[in-house]
Amino acid sequence: MTAALRRHLGQRSPEVAPAGHAEPGKMKMIHLGCGEGYIGRRLGDLTGLVQRSRLAGATHIGWG
């Protein structure tokens, strides 16, 4: 995660426009998009979670 943060230092992720995809007889998929810098903010949030978890004694983090 630290490497990902270093790669994005001083750069903002581009804005992603909303998009949809549909095929007959299949589920329609819609991506609502995200604003500029969204990925960096989420990486920062995840880094904060890791740091707080380590302070609390955690050795592993999982989700799902």
Secondary structure, DSSP 8 states (H G I E B T S, - for coil): -HHHHHHHTT-----B--EEE--TTS--EEE--B-TTHHHHHHHHHHHHHHHHHHTT-S-----
